[in-house]
Amino acid sequence: MKLWMKLAGMGLLMSAAAVCAVSAIGGIASAARSEPSPAAEFDYVPSCSLSEAEYVLREYEGCIAVFASVADTSPVSLTDIEVATLRDADRQILKTGLAVSNREELLTLLEDLGT
């Protein structure tokens, strides 16, 4: 093969590599500049009010605890789910209390919050 064909092919490959490199660096740079997406809002709608709840989930000693009513000061059960590991929206709801109407809903919520 002639030398000029080899040089032309090599030049074409180098040009393609340069375009790919610039494109990749531009994509990485734009991803680094973009603002972090806001945390998803807590979209759980309680099935009952706090006054009607069979259980209430609240923070207690840094973990999620199950209370029999909103007025109780000591929990019925204390989980090992640390509140610090939750999203901000979840933590805000747990400060006031999360109403739970029955045991099945309680277990579902604890499973969701624990993952």
C-alpha positions in Angstrom: 0.0 0.0 0.0 1.2 3.5 -0.8 2.6 5.7 1.9 0.2 8.5 1.3 -2.8 6.1 1.8 -1.4 4.9 5.1 -0.9 8.5 6.2 -4.4 9.5 5.1 -5.9 6.6 7.0 -3.9 7.4 10.1 -4.9 11.0 9.9 -8.6 10.0 9.6 -8.3 7.7 12.7 -6.5 10.4 14.7 -9.2 13.0 13.8 -12.0 10.6 14.8 -10.2 9.9 18.1 -9.8 13.6 18.8 -13.5 14.3 18.1 -14.5 11.4 20.5 -12.2 12.7 23.2 -13.5 16.2 23.0 -17.1 15.0 23.1 -16.4 12.7 26.1 -14.7 15.5 28.0 -17.5 17.9 27.2 -20.1 15.4 28.5 -18.2 14.8 31.7 -17.7 18.6 32.3 -21.3 19.4 31.7 -22.4 16.6 34.1 -20.0 18.0 36.8 -21.5 21.5 36.3 -25.1 20.5 36.6 -26.9 21.1 39.8 -27.8 18.0 41.9 -31.4 17.1 41.5 -33.6 18.0 44.4 -34.6 15.2 46.7 -37.8 13.5 45.9 -40.7 14.7 48.1 -42.2 12.1 50.4 -45.4 11.1 48.5 -47.0 9.0 51.2 -50.5 10.0 52.1 -51.5 8.7 55.6 -54.6 6.5 55.6 -55.9 8.2 58.8 -55.2 11.2 61.0 -52.9 11.2 64.0 -55.8 11.1 66.4 -57.4 8.1 64.6 -54.1 6.1 64.2 -53.6 2.7 65.7 -49.9 3.3 65.6 -47.7 6.4 65.2 -44.1 6.3 63.8 -41.8 8.9 65.3 -38.1 9.5 65.9 -36.9 8.2 69.3 -33.2 8.2 70.3 -32.1 8.6 66.7 -34.2 5.6 65.4 -37.7 5.1 64.1 -40.0 4.0 67.0 -43.6 2.7 67.0 -45.9 4.5 69.4 -49.5 3.5 70.4 -50.7 7.1 70.1 -49.5 10.5 69.3 -49.5 11.5 73.0 -47.3 8.5 74.2 -43.8 9.3 75.4 -42.4 5.8 75.4 -42.5 3.6 72.3 -44.2 0.2 72.0 -41.3 -0.9 69.8 -38.0 0.6 68.8 -36.6 -0.3 65.3 -32.9 -0.3 64.3 -33.7 2.1 61.4 -31.6 5.2 62.0 -33.3 8.5 61.1 -30.1 10.0 60.0 -30.0 7.6 57.0 -33.4 8.8 55.7 -34.2 11.5 53.2 -34.9 15.0 54.6 -38.6 14.7 53.7 -39.0 11.5 55.6 -37.2 13.0 58.7 -39.5 16.0 58.6 -42.6 13.8 58.7 -41.2 11.6 61.5 -40.7 14.7 63.7 -44.4 15.3 63.9 -45.4 11.7 63.6 -46.6 9.4 60.8 -50.1 8.0 61.3 -50.6 4.3 60.7 -54.1 2.8 60.6 -53.2 -0.9 61.0 -50.5 -3.5 61.5 -50.2 -4.3 57.8 -49.6 -0.7 56.9 -47.1 -0.4 59.8 -45.1 -3.4 58.4 -45.2 -2.0 54.9 -44.0 1.5 56.0 -41.2 0.1 58.2 -40.0 -2.1 55.2 -40.1 1.0 52.9 -38.2 3.2 55.3 -35.7 0.5 56.1 -34.6 0.1 52.5 
